[in-house]
């Protein structure tokens, strides 16, 4: 019996030690997570959050004077699909999406985004969209990320497309810089459904796809135009 007891202890001791170590690691991780949650969000670019923003998250340089900008320069829009989007689409569809199709969709989405933003910003004598820097030029750099769209329209001999949206979503990440100094003065991010997934409408042609994309981008552009107009009007009032 004594030998059995020694045998059991000889095996159990390292196991117990391992359990204690594992418990300590979990306890440390939990305390670290709790401490991290209590910390304010670290903001390396010294921008401050905008309260009651109409988008998910918005930050601004409190010392920036947006009213000085009369023109806007829009850099080429970056577009990135949701992870494994092409693989998942090809698993479901008979018409396979090629790597060239993915790049073509990205180009079309970026072009449509820039076209819509230009139209909204310049409407009614608003902000001139230019390709140069200047003291009155606001630099806009945008990215459409986590793009998740239903089967893209690959119909037609040239297989060109904008995108199809029977359901899906996209996140807009946008940064604002003073074009002359290069200093960042604002940024925002907003995720938006492209179309309700329960919708019975199925978009299957390029014209309808472009119309849906234009609607979403116009909503985003309208938010920016409203913000810039408000900054200008507030400056005039004071």
PyMOL commands that set and color helices and strands:
alter all, ss='L'
color gray80, all
select helices_A, chain A and resi 2-38+66-68+85-92+99-125+206-237
alter helices_A, ss='H'
color red, helices_A
select strands_A, chain A and resi 48-49+57-60+71-74+78-81+128-130+137-149+168-178+184-195
alter strands_A, ss='S'
color yellow, strands_A
deselect
rebuild
show_as cartoon
